[in-house]
């Protein structure tokens, strides 16, 4: 029983030490690499892609 308590305490302490700081946001890494980083350009690109999609109907 003592071993389990020590093990649980060790796990909880380790989780606290290596947890992410919630006060800071991570900066985007992939924005602009394979899609546009500009919101308006990205919205336009996505809209154009959806316009070229085949429409699905229940009857096919």
PDB file of N, CA, C and O in Angstrom:
ATOM      1  N   UNK A   1       0.829  -1.197   0.000  1.00  0.00           N
ATOM      2  CA  UNK A   1       0.000   0.000   0.000  1.00  0.00           C
ATOM      3  C   UNK A   1       0.871   1.258   0.000  1.00  0.00           C
ATOM      4  O   UNK A   1       0.572   2.240  -0.679  1.00  0.00           O
ATOM      5  N   UNK A   2       1.943   1.204   0.769  1.00  0.00           N
ATOM      6  CA  UNK A   2       2.856   2.349   0.836  1.00  0.00           C
ATOM      7  C   UNK A   2       3.493   2.609  -0.530  1.00  0.00           C
ATOM      8  O   UNK A   2       3.671   3.758  -0.933  1.00  0.00           O
ATOM      9  N   UNK A   3       3.830   1.539  -1.228  1.00  0.00           N
ATOM     10  CA  UNK A   3       4.433   1.658  -2.555  1.00  0.00           C
ATOM     11  C   UNK A   3       3.467   2.322  -3.530  1.00  0.00           C
ATOM     12  O   UNK A   3       3.880   3.149  -4.344  1.00  0.00           O
ATOM     13  N   UNK A   4       2.204   1.973  -3.456  1.00  0.00           N
ATOM     14  CA  UNK A   4       1.194   2.560  -4.342  1.00  0.00           C
ATOM     15  C   UNK A   4       1.043   4.052  -4.074  1.00  0.00           C
ATOM     16  O   UNK A   4       0.943   4.845  -5.010  1.00  0.00           O
ATOM     17  N   UNK A   5       1.026   4.430  -2.820  1.00  0.00           N
ATOM     18  CA  UNK A   5       0.898   5.850  -2.468  1.00  0.00           C
ATOM     19  C   UNK A   5       2.107   6.632  -2.965  1.00  0.00           C
ATOM     20  O   UNK A   5       1.958   7.725  -3.513  1.00  0.00           O
ATOM     21  N   UNK A   6       3.288   6.087  -2.781  1.00  0.00           N
ATOM     22  CA  UNK A   6       4.505   6.757  -3.261  1.00  0.00           C
ATOM     23  C   UNK A   6       4.490   6.856  -4.780  1.00  0.00           C
ATOM     24  O   UNK A   6       4.861   7.887  -5.341  1.00  0.00           O
ATOM     25  N   UNK A   7       4.065   5.796  -5.441  1.00  0.00           N
ATOM     26  CA  UNK A   7       3.984   5.796  -6.902  1.00  0.00           C
ATOM     27  C   UNK A   7       2.993   6.849  -7.396  1.00  0.00           C
ATOM     28  O   UNK A   7       3.302   7.601  -8.320  1.00  0.00           O
ATOM     29  N   UNK A   8       1.815   6.909  -6.796  1.00  0.00           N
ATOM     30  CA  UNK A   8       0.817   7.910  -7.185  1.00  0.00           C
ATOM     31  C   UNK A   8       1.324   9.326  -6.943  1.00  0.00           C
ATOM     32  O   UNK A   8       1.129  10.207  -7.780  1.00  0.00           O
ATOM     33  N   UNK A   9       1.963   9.544  -5.818  1.00  0.00           N
ATOM     34  CA  UNK A   9       2.519  10.865  -5.521  1.00  0.00           C
ATOM     35  C   UNK A   9       3.579  11.248  -6.548  1.00  0.00           C
ATOM     36  O   UNK A   9       3.630  12.395  -6.992  1.00  0.00           O
ATOM     37  N   UNK A  10       4.421  10.296  -6.925  1.00  0.00           N
ATOM     38  CA  UNK A  10       5.461  10.556  -7.923  1.00  0.00           C
ATOM     39  C   UNK A  10       4.857  10.911  -9.275  1.00  0.00           C
ATOM     40  O   UNK A  10       5.329  11.827  -9.949  1.00  0.00           O
ATOM     41  N   UNK A  11       3.823  10.193  -9.669  1.00  0.00           N
ATOM     42  CA  UNK A  11       3.158  10.466 -10.948  1.00  0.00           C
ATOM     43  C   UNK A  11       2.523  11.847 -10.936  1.00  0.00           C
ATOM     44  O   UNK A  11       2.663  12.609 -11.892  1.00  0.00           O
ATOM     45  N   UNK A  12       1.828  12.166  -9.860  1.00  0.00           N
ATOM     46  CA  UNK A  12       1.185  13.482  -9.769  1.00  0.00           C
ATOM     47  C   UNK A  12       2.211  14.609  -9.766  1.00  0.00           C
ATOM     48  O   UNK A  12       1.992  15.641 -10.400  1.00  0.00           O
ATOM     49  N   UNK A  13       3.313  14.431  -9.072  1.00  0.00           N
ATOM     50  CA  UNK A  13       4.362  15.449  -9.042  1.00  0.00           C
ATOM     51  C   UNK A  13       4.975  15.629 -10.423  1.00  0.00           C
ATOM     52  O   UNK A  13       5.239  16.755 -10.845  1.00  0.00           O
ATOM     53  N   UNK A  14       5.202  14.533 -11.124  1.00  0.00           N
ATOM     54  CA  UNK A  14       5.770  14.596 -12.470  1.00  0.00           C
ATOM     55  C   UNK A  14       4.809  15.281 -13.434  1.00  0.00           C
ATOM     56  O   UNK A  14       5.238  16.074 -14.272  1.00  0.00           O
ATOM     57  N   UNK A  15       3.525  14.989 -13.326  1.00  0.00           N
ATOM     58  CA  UNK A  15       2.535  15.618 -14.202  1.00  0.00           C
ATOM     59  C   UNK A  15       2.509  17.127 -13.987  1.00  0.00           C
ATOM     60  O   UNK A  15       2.374  17.884 -14.948  1.00  0.00           O
ATOM     61  N   UNK A  16       2.632  17.565 -12.764  1.00  0.00           N
ATOM     62  CA  UNK A  16       2.618  18.998 -12.466  1.00  0.00           C
ATOM     63  C   UNK A  16       3.860  19.686 -13.016  1.00  0.00           C
ATOM     64  O   UNK A  16       3.777  20.803 -13.525  1.00  0.00           O
ATOM     65  N   UNK A  17       4.991  19.036 -12.918  1.00  0.00           N
ATOM     66  CA  UNK A  17       6.248  19.629 -13.383  1.00  0.00           C
ATOM     67  C   UNK A  17       6.246  19.788 -14.900  1.00  0.00           C
ATOM     68  O   UNK A  17       6.676  20.822 -15.410  1.00  0.00           O
ATOM     69  N   UNK A  18       5.767  18.782 -15.625  1.00  0.00           N
ATOM     70  CA  UNK A  18       5.842  18.785 -17.082  1.00  0.00           C
ATOM     71  C   UNK A  18       4.564  19.245 -17.771  1.00  0.00           C
ATOM     72  O   UNK A  18       4.459  19.141 -18.993  1.00  0.00           O
ATOM     73  N   UNK A  19       3.605  19.743 -17.029  1.00  0.00           N
ATOM     74  CA  UNK A  19       2.363  20.205 -17.648  1.00  0.00           C
ATOM     75  C   UNK A  19       2.595  21.514 -18.388  1.00  0.00           C
ATOM     76  O   UNK A  19       3.514  22.268 -18.069  1.00  0.00           O
ATOM     77  N   UNK A  20       1.747  21.775 -19.384  1.00  0.00           N
ATOM     78  CA  UNK A  20       1.863  22.980 -20.197  1.00  0.00           C
ATOM     79  C   UNK A  20       1.353  24.181 -19.422  1.00  0.00           C
ATOM     80  O   UNK A  20       0.365  24.094 -18.694  1.00  0.00           O
ATOM     81  N   UNK A  21       2.039  25.302 -19.588  1.00  0.00           N
ATOM     82  CA  UNK A  21       1.615  26.548 -18.967  1.00  0.00           C
ATOM     83  C   UNK A  21       0.364  27.041 -19.678  1.00  0.00           C
ATOM     84  O   UNK A  21       0.416  27.323 -20.875  1.00  0.00           O
ATOM     85  N   UNK A  22      -0.741  27.150 -18.987  1.00  0.00           N
ATOM     86  CA  UNK A  22      -2.013  27.497 -19.611  1.00  0.00           C
ATOM     87  C   UNK A  22      -2.185  29.000 -19.816  1.00  0.00           C
ATOM     88  O   UNK A  22      -3.181  29.421 -20.404  1.00  0.00           O
ATOM     89  N   UNK A  23      -1.257  29.806 -19.353  1.00  0.00           N
ATOM     90  CA  UNK A  23      -1.398  31.256 -19.509  1.00  0.00           C
ATOM     91  C   UNK A  23      -0.879  31.737 -20.854  1.00  0.00           C
ATOM     92  O   UNK A  23      -1.159  32.869 -21.249  1.00  0.00           O
ATOM     93  N   UNK A  24      -0.134  30.908 -21.562  1.00  0.00           N
ATOM     94  CA  UNK A  24       0.391  31.314 -22.863  1.00  0.00           C
ATOM     95  C   UNK A  24      -0.173  30.414 -23.953  1.00  0.00           C
ATOM     96  O   UNK A  24      -0.359  29.215 -23.746  1.00  0.00           O
ATOM     97  N   UNK A  25      -0.444  30.999 -25.110  1.00  0.00           N
ATOM     98  CA  UNK A  25      -0.919  30.242 -26.262  1.00  0.00           C
ATOM     99  C   UNK A  25       0.254  29.956 -27.182  1.00  0.00           C
ATOM    100  O   UNK A  25       1.133  30.796 -27.373  1.00  0.00           O
ATOM    101  N   UNK A  26       0.253  28.774 -27.739  1.00  0.00           N
ATOM    102  CA  UNK A  26       1.290  28.389 -28.682  1.00  0.00           C
ATOM    103  C   UNK A  26       1.039  29.087 -30.012  1.00  0.00           C
ATOM    104  O   UNK A  26      -0.096  29.135 -30.486  1.00  0.00           O
ATOM    105  N   UNK A  27       2.071  29.616 -30.601  1.00  0.00           N
ATOM    106  CA  UNK A  27       1.955  30.279 -31.896  1.00  0.00           C
ATOM    107  C   UNK A  27       1.749  29.232 -32.987  1.00  0.00           C
ATOM    108  O   UNK A  27       2.270  28.121 -32.885  1.00  0.00           O
ATOM    109  N   UNK A  28       0.978  29.583 -34.047  1.00  0.00           N
ATOM    110  CA  UNK A  28       0.758  28.631 -35.138  1.00  0.00           C
ATOM    111  C   UNK A  28       2.072  28.275 -35.831  1.00  0.00           C
ATOM    112  O   UNK A  28       2.906  29.143 -36.090  1.00  0.00           O
ATOM    113  N   UNK A  29       2.239  27.012 -36.120  1.00  0.00           N
ATOM    114  CA  UNK A  29       3.470  26.543 -36.739  1.00  0.00           C
ATOM    115  C   UNK A  29       3.299  26.358 -38.240  1.00  0.00           C
ATOM    116  O   UNK A  29       4.201  26.696 -39.006  1.00  0.00           O
ATOM    117  N   UNK A  30       2.159  25.827 -38.676  1.00  0.00           N
ATOM    118  CA  UNK A  30       1.969  25.466 -40.076  1.00  0.00           C
ATOM    119  C   UNK A  30       1.264  26.543 -40.894  1.00  0.00           C
ATOM    120  O   UNK A  30       1.183  26.416 -42.116  1.00  0.00           O
ATOM    121  N   UNK A  31       0.756  27.591 -40.268  1.00  0.00           N
ATOM    122  CA  UNK A  31       0.007  28.617 -41.002  1.00  0.00           C
ATOM    123  C   UNK A  31       0.877  29.227 -42.091  1.00  0.00           C
ATOM    124  O   UNK A  31       1.977  29.714 -41.828  1.00  0.00           O
ATOM    125  N   UNK A  32       0.369  29.193 -43.308  1.00  0.00           N
ATOM    126  CA  UNK A  32       1.078  29.782 -44.431  1.00  0.00           C
ATOM    127  C   UNK A  32       2.042  28.848 -45.128  1.00  0.00           C
ATOM    128  O   UNK A  32       2.630  29.228 -46.141  1.00  0.00           O
ATOM    129  N   UNK A  33       2.226  27.654 -44.630  1.00  0.00           N
ATOM    130  CA  UNK A  33       3.156  26.728 -45.280  1.00  0.00           C
ATOM    131  C   UNK A  33       2.480  25.942 -46.395  1.00  0.00           C
ATOM    132  O   UNK A  33       3.005  25.885 -47.507  1.00  0.00           O
ATOM    133  N   UNK A  34       1.351  25.347 -46.130  1.00  0.00           N
ATOM    134  CA  UNK A  34       0.645  24.609 -47.176  1.00  0.00           C
ATOM    135  C   UNK A  34      -0.755  25.144 -47.395  1.00  0.00           C
ATOM    136  O   UNK A  34      -1.504  24.601 -48.208  1.00  0.00           O
ATOM    137  N   UNK A  35      -1.117  26.186 -46.695  1.00  0.00           N
ATOM    138  CA  UNK A  35      -2.351  26.933 -46.942  1.00  0.00           C
ATOM    139  C   UNK A  35      -2.081  28.382 -46.572  1.00  0.00           C
ATOM    140  O   UNK A  35      -1.115  28.682 -45.871  1.00  0.00           O
ATOM    141  N   UNK A  36      -2.929  29.271 -47.040  1.00  0.00           N
ATOM    142  CA  UNK A  36      -2.709  30.693 -46.825  1.00  0.00           C
ATOM    143  C   UNK A  36      -2.828  31.062 -45.349  1.00  0.00           C
ATOM    144  O   UNK A  36      -3.710  30.570 -44.645  1.00  0.00           O
ATOM    145  N   UNK A  37      -1.939  31.925 -44.896  1.00  0.00           N
ATOM    146  CA  UNK A  37      -1.988  32.398 -43.508  1.00  0.00           C
ATOM    147  C   UNK A  37      -3.010  33.517 -43.346  1.00  0.00           C
ATOM    148  O   UNK A  37      -3.448  33.808 -42.233  1.00  0.00           O
ATOM    149  N   UNK A  38      -3.393  34.149 -44.471  1.00  0.00           N
ATOM    150  CA  UNK A  38      -4.374  35.234 -44.431  1.00  0.00           C
ATOM    151  C   UNK A  38      -5.782  34.651 -44.370  1.00  0.00           C
ATOM    152  O   UNK A  38      -6.142  33.804 -45.187  1.00  0.00           O
ATOM    153  N   UNK A  39      -6.576  35.101 -43.406  1.00  0.00           N
ATOM    154  CA  UNK A  39      -7.911  34.532 -43.184  1.00  0.00           C
ATOM    155  C   UNK A  39      -8.812  34.697 -44.402  1.00  0.00           C
ATOM    156  O   UNK A  39      -9.502  33.755 -44.789  1.00  0.00           O
ATOM    157  N   UNK A  40      -8.816  35.873 -45.006  1.00  0.00           N
ATOM    158  CA  UNK A  40      -9.705  36.123 -46.151  1.00  0.00           C
ATOM    159  C   UNK A  40      -9.303  35.286 -47.362  1.00  0.00           C
ATOM    160  O   UNK A  40     -10.165  34.739 -48.051  1.00  0.00           O
ATOM    161  N   UNK A  41      -8.021  35.185 -47.623  1.00  0.00           N
ATOM    162  CA  UNK A  41      -7.545  34.376 -48.741  1.00  0.00           C
ATOM    163  C   UNK A  41      -7.871  32.904 -48.511  1.00  0.00           C
ATOM    164  O   UNK A  41      -8.288  32.205 -49.435  1.00  0.00           O
ATOM    165  N   UNK A  42      -7.684  32.439 -47.295  1.00  0.00           N
ATOM    166  CA  UNK A  42      -7.996  31.052 -46.968  1.00  0.00           C
ATOM    167  C   UNK A  42      -9.483  30.774 -47.134  1.00  0.00           C
ATOM    168  O   UNK A  42      -9.858  29.734 -47.676  1.00  0.00           O
ATOM    169  N   UNK A  43     -10.337  31.687 -46.676  1.00  0.00           N
ATOM    170  CA  UNK A  43     -11.789  31.532 -46.822  1.00  0.00           C
ATOM    171  C   UNK A  43     -12.173  31.470 -48.293  1.00  0.00           C
ATOM    172  O   UNK A  43     -13.014  30.659 -48.681  1.00  0.00           O
ATOM    173  N   UNK A  44     -11.565  32.320 -49.113  1.00  0.00           N
ATOM    174  CA  UNK A  44     -11.841  32.335 -50.553  1.00  0.00           C
ATOM    175  C   UNK A  44     -11.397  31.019 -51.198  1.00  0.00           C
ATOM    176  O   UNK A  44     -12.126  30.446 -52.008  1.00  0.00           O
ATOM    177  N   UNK A  45     -10.211  30.547 -50.841  1.00  0.00           N
ATOM    178  CA  UNK A  45      -9.701  29.288 -51.395  1.00  0.00           C
ATOM    179  C   UNK A  45     -10.608  28.111 -51.041  1.00  0.00           C
ATOM    180  O   UNK A  45     -10.907  27.274 -51.892  1.00  0.00           O
ATOM    181  N   UNK A  46     -11.040  28.053 -49.797  1.00  0.00           N
ATOM    182  CA  UNK A  46     -11.918  26.960 -49.363  1.00  0.00           C
ATOM    183  C   UNK A  46     -13.264  27.032 -50.073  1.00  0.00           C
ATOM    184  O   UNK A  46     -13.809  26.005 -50.478  1.00  0.00           O
ATOM    185  N   UNK A  47     -13.800  28.234 -50.225  1.00  0.00           N
ATOM    186  CA  UNK A  47     -15.077  28.397 -50.928  1.00  0.00           C
ATOM    187  C   UNK A  47     -14.968  27.918 -52.366  1.00  0.00           C
ATOM    188  O   UNK A  47     -15.872  27.249 -52.866  1.00  0.00           O
ATOM    189  N   UNK A  48     -13.873  28.253 -53.036  1.00  0.00           N
ATOM    190  CA  UNK A  48     -13.669  27.813 -54.414  1.00  0.00           C
ATOM    191  C   UNK A  48     -13.563  26.292 -54.492  1.00  0.00           C
ATOM    192  O   UNK A  48     -14.080  25.683 -55.429  1.00  0.00           O
ATOM    193  N   UNK A  49     -12.903  25.679 -53.525  1.00  0.00           N
ATOM    194  CA  UNK A  49     -12.794  24.220 -53.520  1.00  0.00           C
ATOM    195  C   UNK A  49     -14.155  23.562 -53.342  1.00  0.00           C
ATOM    196  O   UNK A  49     -14.455  22.567 -54.001  1.00  0.00           O
ATOM    197  N   UNK A  50     -14.983  24.115 -52.452  1.00  0.00           N
ATOM    198  CA  UNK A  50     -16.314  23.550 -52.252  1.00  0.00           C
ATOM    199  C   UNK A  50     -17.199  23.752 -53.477  1.00  0.00           C
ATOM    200  O   UNK A  50     -18.059  22.914 -53.748  1.00  0.00           O
ATOM    201  N   UNK A  51     -17.014  24.829 -54.217  1.00  0.00           N
ATOM    202  CA  UNK A  51     -17.806  25.062 -55.425  1.00  0.00           C
ATOM    203  C   UNK A  51     -17.500  24.028 -56.498  1.00  0.00           C
ATOM    204  O   UNK A  51     -18.373  23.696 -57.300  1.00  0.00           O
ATOM    205  N   UNK A  52     -16.280  23.517 -56.526  1.00  0.00           N
ATOM    206  CA  UNK A  52     -15.892  22.547 -57.556  1.00  0.00           C
ATOM    207  C   UNK A  52     -16.267  21.112 -57.184  1.00  0.00           C
ATOM    208  O   UNK A  52     -16.135  20.208 -58.009  1.00  0.00           O
ATOM    209  N   UNK A  53     -16.726  20.900 -55.972  1.00  0.00           N
ATOM    210  CA  UNK A  53     -17.119  19.550 -55.535  1.00  0.00           C
ATOM    211  C   UNK A  53     -18.394  19.105 -56.237  1.00  0.00           C
ATOM    212  O   UNK A  53     -19.254  19.918 -56.576  1.00  0.00           O
ATOM    213  N   UNK A  54     -18.494  17.807 -56.444  1.00  0.00           N
ATOM    214  CA  UNK A  54     -19.727  17.251 -56.986  1.00  0.00           C
ATOM    215  C   UNK A  54     -20.787  17.281 -55.901  1.00  0.00           C
ATOM    216  O   UNK A  54     -20.518  16.993 -54.735  1.00  0.00           O
ATOM    217  N   UNK A  55     -21.986  17.631 -56.306  1.00  0.00           N
ATOM    218  CA  UNK A  55     -23.102  17.702 -55.362  1.00  0.00           C
ATOM    219  C   UNK A  55     -23.642  16.300 -55.119  1.00  0.00           C
ATOM    220  O   UNK A  55     -23.806  15.528 -56.064  1.00  0.00           O
ATOM    221  N   UNK A  56     -23.915  15.970 -53.888  1.00  0.00           N
ATOM    222  CA  UNK A  56     -24.460  14.668 -53.503  1.00  0.00           C
ATOM    223  C   UNK A  56     -25.966  14.787 -53.362  1.00  0.00           C
ATOM    224  O   UNK A  56     -26.472  15.689 -52.695  1.00  0.00           O
ATOM    225  N   UNK A  57     -26.669  13.872 -53.996  1.00  0.00           N
ATOM    226  CA  UNK A  57     -28.124  13.827 -53.848  1.00  0.00           C
ATOM    227  C   UNK A  57     -28.516  12.464 -53.304  1.00  0.00           C
ATOM    228  O   UNK A  57     -27.781  11.489 -53.459  1.00  0.00           O
ATOM    229  N   UNK A  58     -29.658  12.402 -52.675  1.00  0.00           N
ATOM    230  CA  UNK A  58     -30.135  11.143 -52.094  1.00  0.00           C
ATOM    231  C   UNK A  58     -30.424  10.101 -53.173  1.00  0.00           C
ATOM    232  O   UNK A  58     -30.220   8.909 -52.944  1.00  0.00           O
ATOM    233  N   UNK A  59     -30.896  10.530 -54.343  1.00  0.00           N
ATOM    234  CA  UNK A  59     -31.268   9.610 -55.421  1.00  0.00           C
ATOM    235  C   UNK A  59     -30.067   9.092 -56.191  1.00  0.00           C
ATOM    236  O   UNK A  59     -30.120   8.008 -56.771  1.00  0.00           O
ATOM    237  N   UNK A  60     -29.018   9.834 -56.200  1.00  0.00           N
ATOM    238  CA  UNK A  60     -27.798   9.553 -56.971  1.00  0.00           C
ATOM    239  C   UNK A  60     -28.143   9.447 -58.398  1.00  0.00           C
ATOM    240  O   UNK A  60     -27.266   9.214 -59.230  1.00  0.00           O
TER     241      UNK A  60
END
